[in-house]
């Protein structure tokens, strides 16, 4: 066994071919959920309140042609990359229920640590973005009913972080979401349908819009590169093995079904609100679409409240790998309501989300977070690592042409990752000159 895999005690189960497959010990449930439930977990992520920003953060910098083509291409490429990772879930007689376990088994200890670091950064920044989103939704509701500017964005972010912590304490693990996924889907439909209908109405009534890409030539280059990072950010979780761990046997076949559901029916609402939002407002589209729409106050308030509530649920999905690590590390098993387990969740999960909340309030630049997260972690985890791991794992079964294809993917996305990181850092530097810390945007 490679030294990169964590020192877990292993149990044995039999797959459908009656071949022994080792499963690492975990404090959370695995192999309990149907592919349909897992498909809704994935769809909850892809149709989170982040979709309300794609008109402004993807379409505005790219324009109609590159925006539409880029979004469709990102869908296909992301499905392909995620399918590669899903097919390696039981590679080498091991059940790899964590992304870092898979990397460690294939490459060794250093890759295990590096992958864990990249994944932690990826999920931490996604969660920070979710808290910014939830705070922005609360602030939008407040502004609809009051113009005294007493309740500022940092205060709303703190409230959002507190509610997210309460939810995290109450839901012990990813499989326990169950009925909450139904609520999440309902909330998603509420704000997507309202944003779609109000944008459509505004677009029909508005005069001709300007769809030109704003900024100087240099600015356009950097914002275009940054938008490519937002494209991959829209589709990828950075925690596919952790989600796949919850699905029933046969895990590969069922995970592929869940992925096909995510990348067909799951992407349609996101497409609809992204394209209609840009069509209605052109290059002046806000980075939070509900700030651009016009309509009755109560309808907009309902959309923002739904966005807030869905964000609380979605954040829990992306924080679950950290929760699983800590619960397993400290042996948090048994009843979720026992004094020891409950106090542990209050202290550890509350502390983790308090750090997220502090960073969110300190630097509430949502578009910048999306770009930087896509550049420094989503590109490496989902595209570079997925293609190279598959290349190494299946090298004896791949033709020369297939090997070349995977190497081209590794090199291309490696270059894209570097370019997108530079563009994102430049964007943050520019925004830092415009806004101060704890800004009330």
C-alpha atoms as one frame of an Amber mdcrd trajectory, in Angstrom:
protein
   0.000   0.000   0.000   1.231   3.507  -0.770   2.173   5.577   2.238  -0.131
   8.418   1.191  -3.331   6.876   2.434  -4.451   7.784   5.935  -3.993   5.279
   8.730  -7.562   4.061   9.003  -8.822   0.762  10.288 -10.543  -1.057   7.446
 -13.662  -3.156   7.268 -14.443  -5.543   4.433 -17.546  -5.570   2.302 -18.362
  -7.418  -0.874 -19.283  -5.641  -4.065 -21.570  -7.142  -6.658 -18.714  -9.102
  -8.206 -17.928 -10.616  -4.785 -14.516  -8.976  -4.756 -13.301  -7.702  -1.400
 -13.188  -3.917  -1.233 -11.617  -2.162   1.740 -13.593   0.718   3.247 -11.876
   3.242   5.547 -13.489   3.825   8.906 -15.626   6.943   9.141 -17.875   8.470
  11.765 -20.440   9.338   9.084 -22.872   7.138   7.169 -21.833   5.661   3.837
 -23.535   3.528   1.162 -27.026   4.423   2.390 -28.445   6.827  -0.213 -30.068
   6.246  -3.593 -28.534   7.754  -6.712 -31.580  10.028  -6.911 -30.903  11.533
  -3.476 -27.234  11.992  -4.388 -28.333  13.603  -7.655 -30.291  16.143  -5.631
 -27.257  16.787  -3.435 -25.306  17.642  -6.604 -28.178  19.682  -8.042 -28.491
  21.619  -4.764 -24.899  22.727  -5.243 -25.234  23.631  -8.909 -28.465  25.603
  -8.409 -27.469  27.312  -5.192 -27.872  31.060  -4.856 -24.555  31.386  -6.694
 -26.615  31.100  -9.920 -27.928  34.594  -9.218 -24.425  35.889  -9.903 -23.573
  34.125 -13.155 -25.276  36.663 -15.429 -22.928  39.307 -14.054 -19.777  37.286
 -13.372 -19.792  35.012 -16.438 -21.923  36.537 -19.181 -20.924  40.208 -18.752
 -17.145  39.550 -19.094 -17.610  37.018 -21.940 -20.557  38.360 -23.951 -23.168
  36.317 -25.768 -21.039  34.105 -28.012 -18.234  33.180 -25.633 -20.573  33.135
 -22.645 -23.034  30.647 -24.147 -20.361  28.482 -25.782 -18.215  28.617 -22.641
 -21.065  27.587 -20.349 -22.040  24.646 -22.569 -18.406  23.578 -22.996 -17.823
  23.839 -19.235 -20.858  21.599 -18.692 -19.502  18.888 -20.994 -15.917  19.105
 -19.720 -17.042  19.066 -16.088 -19.237  16.005 -16.631 -16.291  14.232 -18.267
 -13.843  15.141 -15.467 -16.271  14.179 -12.702 -17.002  10.868 -14.425 -13.259
  10.087 -14.436 -13.100  10.608 -10.665 -16.277   8.578 -10.110 -14.816   5.608
 -12.023 -11.792   5.519  -9.690 -13.881   5.252  -6.525 -13.117   1.543  -6.001
  -9.723   1.536  -7.667  -7.101  -0.978  -6.476  -9.439  -2.883  -4.168  -9.997
   0.202  -2.008 -13.126   2.296  -1.480 -11.798   5.854  -1.714 -14.410   7.814
   0.245 -12.267  10.963   0.398 -10.578  12.853  -2.424  -7.287  12.882  -0.531
  -7.467   9.095   0.001  -7.645   8.539  -3.738  -4.747  10.893  -4.471  -2.685
   9.377  -1.656  -3.301   5.825  -2.865  -2.224   6.694  -6.416   0.693   9.050
  -5.714   1.774   8.714  -2.067   1.799  10.698   1.191   2.864  14.066  -0.246
   0.013  14.038  -2.763  -2.378  13.086   0.036  -1.364  16.179   2.015  -1.322
  18.472  -1.032  -4.764  17.323  -2.164  -6.172  17.773   1.336  -4.736  21.292
   1.412  -6.185  22.195  -1.996  -9.542  20.729  -1.087  -9.627  22.538   2.235
  -8.894  25.868   0.520 -11.519  25.123  -2.137 -14.261  24.246   0.332 -13.331
  27.019   2.778 -13.615  29.641   0.037 -16.854  28.172  -1.311 -18.311  28.281
   2.213 -17.082  31.840   2.678 -18.798  32.767  -0.575 -22.008  31.129   0.635
 -21.980  33.242   3.791 -21.415  36.368   1.666 -24.383  35.296  -0.471 -26.604
  34.655   2.537 -25.633  38.012   4.031 -26.284  39.766   0.718 -29.746  38.170
   0.539 -30.560  39.386   4.068 -29.292  42.866   3.254 -31.428  42.912   0.088
 -34.543  42.052   2.126 -33.744  44.818   4.608 -33.203  47.419   1.878 -36.578
  46.563   0.358 -38.350  47.715   3.523 -36.001  50.353   4.923 -33.638  52.972
   3.561 -31.976  54.027   6.826 -28.841  51.902   6.130 -28.574  50.941   9.802
 -28.280  47.198   9.069 -25.068  46.977   7.058 -23.750  44.013   5.045 -21.160
  42.906   7.665 -23.949  42.656  10.254 -26.051  40.593   7.840 -23.071  38.318
   7.208 -22.685  37.726  10.950 -26.381  36.827  11.227 -26.038  34.470   8.249
 -22.985  32.794   9.770 -24.834  32.240  13.052 -27.809  30.599  11.287 -25.436
  28.388   9.248 -23.747  27.301  12.485 -27.108  26.375  14.056 -27.962  24.261
  11.002 -24.530  22.582  11.035 -24.948  21.653  14.693 -28.389  20.149  14.027
 -27.466  18.032  10.970 -24.816  15.458  11.968 -23.750  14.252   8.501 -24.395
  14.556   4.759 -26.863  11.665   4.494 -28.971  13.239   7.273 -29.965  16.098
   4.957 -32.684  13.935   3.345 -35.881  16.043   3.615 -33.796  19.223   3.649
 -32.828  18.473   0.041 -36.519  18.765  -0.811 -36.678  22.133   0.928 -33.493
  23.160  -0.870 -34.996  22.293  -4.255 -38.149  24.241  -3.403 -36.175  27.311
  -2.303 -34.037  27.103  -5.455 -37.136  27.039  -7.646 -38.591  30.027  -5.789
 -35.687  32.408  -6.385 -34.857  31.052  -9.842 -38.442  31.347 -11.095 -38.887
  34.809  -9.554 -35.552  36.039 -10.957 -36.413  34.527 -14.355 -39.934  35.995
 -14.552 -38.962  39.471 -13.301 -35.920  39.577 -15.623 -38.081  38.489 -18.550
 -40.617  41.202 -17.759 -37.901  43.852 -17.470 -36.276  42.674 -20.690 -39.527
  42.902 -22.648 -40.285  46.395 -21.338 -36.747  47.812 -21.473 -35.175  49.623
 -24.449 -32.264  48.117 -26.376 -29.461  46.969 -24.069 -25.705  47.303 -24.417
 -24.071  43.875 -24.586 -20.532  45.070 -25.224 -17.858  43.840 -22.819 -17.001
  46.768 -20.504 -13.501  48.036 -19.713 -10.217  48.784 -21.412  -8.446  46.194
 -23.539  -6.251  45.124 -20.615  -9.216  44.937 -18.269 -11.167  42.853 -20.789
  -8.333  40.338 -21.053  -8.103  39.843 -17.300 -11.862  39.749 -16.704 -12.286
  37.227 -19.523  -9.654  34.949 -17.992 -11.263  35.389 -14.573 -14.654  34.487
 -16.035 -13.271  31.121 -17.225 -12.515  30.327 -13.585 -16.121  31.231 -12.752
 -17.266  28.826 -15.478 -15.602  25.814 -13.854 -16.549  27.043 -10.382 -20.210
  26.826 -11.401 -20.126  23.058 -11.943 -17.587  21.457  -9.661 -17.801  20.486
  -6.028 -14.180  19.560  -5.277 -15.578  16.775  -3.073 -16.997  14.175  -5.462
 -15.537  11.102  -3.645 -17.055  12.339  -0.370 -20.474  12.625  -2.017 -20.020
   9.286  -3.800 -19.269   7.644  -0.436 -22.926   8.135   0.541 -24.382   6.324
  -2.489 -25.535   2.700  -2.412 -23.857  -0.147  -4.275 -23.019  -0.370  -7.138
 -21.346   2.923  -6.292 -19.826   3.710  -9.702 -22.957   3.033 -11.730 -25.173
   4.898  -9.266 -22.805   7.865  -9.105 -22.730   8.118 -12.883 -26.549   8.192
 -12.874 -26.458  11.011 -10.336 -23.931  12.926 -12.476 -26.035  12.499 -15.614
 -29.017  13.847 -13.676 -26.967  16.813 -12.446 -25.609  17.717 -15.875 -28.928
  17.364 -17.760 -32.038  18.259 -15.754 -29.942  19.850 -13.023 -28.315  22.511
 -15.195 -31.468  23.731 -16.956 -32.619  26.145 -14.199 -29.115  27.605 -14.002
 -28.977  28.098 -17.776 -32.401  29.740 -17.804 -31.743  32.352 -15.127 -28.203
  33.081 -16.345 -29.149  33.743 -19.965 -32.385  35.615 -19.279 -30.695  37.791
 -16.674 -27.999  38.851 -19.131 -30.538  39.315 -21.946 -32.630  41.634 -19.747
 -29.897  43.925 -18.425 -26.884  43.510 -20.731 -23.497  44.670 -19.538 -25.079
  46.496 -16.575 -26.229  43.205 -14.990 -25.518  43.090 -11.267 -23.272  40.458
  -9.677 -26.402  39.544  -7.663 -29.283  39.377 -10.136 -32.011  40.140  -7.598
 -30.456  43.599  -7.202 -31.176  44.284 -10.897 -34.793  43.115 -11.170 -37.813
  45.350 -10.648 -41.105  44.129  -9.242 -43.315  44.114  -6.183 -41.512  44.327
  -2.866 -43.032  41.179  -1.395 -42.082  39.050  -4.422 -38.468  40.237  -4.316
 -38.397  39.730  -0.551 -39.658  36.153  -0.967 -36.921  35.449  -3.550 -34.206
  36.809  -1.271 -35.489  34.888   1.758 -35.532  31.697  -0.330 -31.961  32.412
  -1.479 -30.890  32.872   2.133 -32.488  29.626   3.329 -31.174  27.570   0.397
 -27.681  28.913   0.993 -27.746  27.674   4.586 -28.511  24.136   3.335 -26.034
  24.235   0.452 -23.197  25.430   2.678 -23.629  22.340   4.852 -22.866  20.117
   1.855 -19.565  21.837   1.131 -18.549  21.922   4.800 -19.269  18.211   5.339
 -15.751  16.927   4.404 -14.268  19.038   7.196 -16.967  17.844   9.595 -16.362
  14.217   8.608 -12.621  14.565   9.139 -13.018  16.081  12.604 -15.786  13.688
  13.710 -13.745  10.672  12.574 -10.509  12.027  14.042 -12.057  12.474  17.480
 -14.365   9.435  17.428 -17.681  11.287  17.399 -20.103   8.364  16.950 -23.410
   7.190  18.341 -26.377   9.408  19.066 -26.073  12.863  17.575 -27.929  14.223
  20.627 -25.525  12.860  23.250 -23.937  15.585  25.395 -20.417  14.819  24.157
 -21.327  14.766  20.460 -23.553  17.830  20.665 -20.994  19.887  22.570 -18.286
  18.824  20.120 -20.357  20.007  17.149 -21.166  23.288  18.880 -17.505  24.003
  19.605 -15.855  22.714  16.434 -18.420  23.479  13.748 -19.328  26.763  15.383
 -15.655  27.733  15.499 -15.053  26.724  11.883 -17.999  28.763  10.630 -17.010
  31.698  12.831 -13.719  31.871  10.904 -15.633  31.651   7.592 -17.919  34.450
   8.759 -15.029  36.687   9.781 -13.356  36.320   6.373 -16.706  36.872   4.609
 -17.361  40.098   6.512 -13.776  41.260   6.062 -13.675  40.814   2.257 -17.231
  40.576   0.892 -16.252  40.580  -2.816 -18.269  37.629  -4.124 -17.096  37.671
  -7.749 -13.470  37.784  -6.629 -13.977  34.744  -4.412 -15.507  32.774  -7.269
 -12.614  33.594  -9.600  -9.855  32.869  -7.089 -11.481  29.647  -5.882 -11.854
  28.398  -9.448  -8.244  29.272 -10.253  -6.298  27.932  -7.305  -8.355  24.884
  -6.355 -11.166  23.951  -8.751  -8.929  23.789 -11.833  -6.275  21.631 -10.103
  -8.703  19.362  -8.236 -11.343  18.742 -10.859  -9.445  18.929 -14.136  -5.689
  18.597 -13.695  -5.743  15.984 -10.941  -8.716  14.061 -12.358  -7.094  13.594
 -15.759  -3.661  12.766 -14.364  -4.973  10.331 -11.732  -6.964   8.517 -14.386
  -3.891   8.465 -16.633  -1.731   6.931 -13.893  -4.388   4.500 -12.668  -5.363
   3.199 -16.126  -2.032   3.619 -17.941  -1.831  -0.042 -18.962  -5.344   0.040
 -20.414  -5.132   3.291 -22.385  -4.102   3.659 -26.002  -1.414   6.151 -27.019
  -4.099   8.493 -28.328  -6.004   8.323 -25.026  -2.826   9.037 -23.071  -2.110
  12.028 -25.307  -5.642  13.311 -24.738  -5.254  13.210 -20.959  -1.827  14.880
 -21.093  -3.268  17.665 -23.266  -5.980  18.206 -20.660  -3.417  18.322 -17.846
  -1.248  20.877 -19.669  -4.133  23.042 -20.898  -5.877  23.286 -17.535  -2.535
  23.825 -15.805  -1.962  26.912 -17.940  -5.547  28.050 -17.394  -5.147  27.685
 -13.640  -2.058  29.916 -13.549  -3.612  32.540 -15.837  -6.894  32.570 -13.900
  -5.080  32.931 -10.560  -3.169  35.978 -11.850  -6.401  37.502 -13.190  -8.245
  36.866  -9.905  -5.476  38.392  -7.795  -5.470  41.459 -10.051  -9.250  41.749
  -9.649  -8.925  41.576  -5.860  -6.196  44.241  -5.930  -8.395  46.547  -8.018
 -11.425  46.012  -5.772  -9.324  46.551  -2.655  -8.561  50.067  -3.885 -12.255
  50.769  -4.387 -13.632  49.170  -1.227 -12.402  49.023   2.366 -12.499  45.988
   4.633 -15.893  45.215   6.184 -17.378  47.101   3.219 -21.122  47.690   3.076
 -21.664  46.798  -0.591
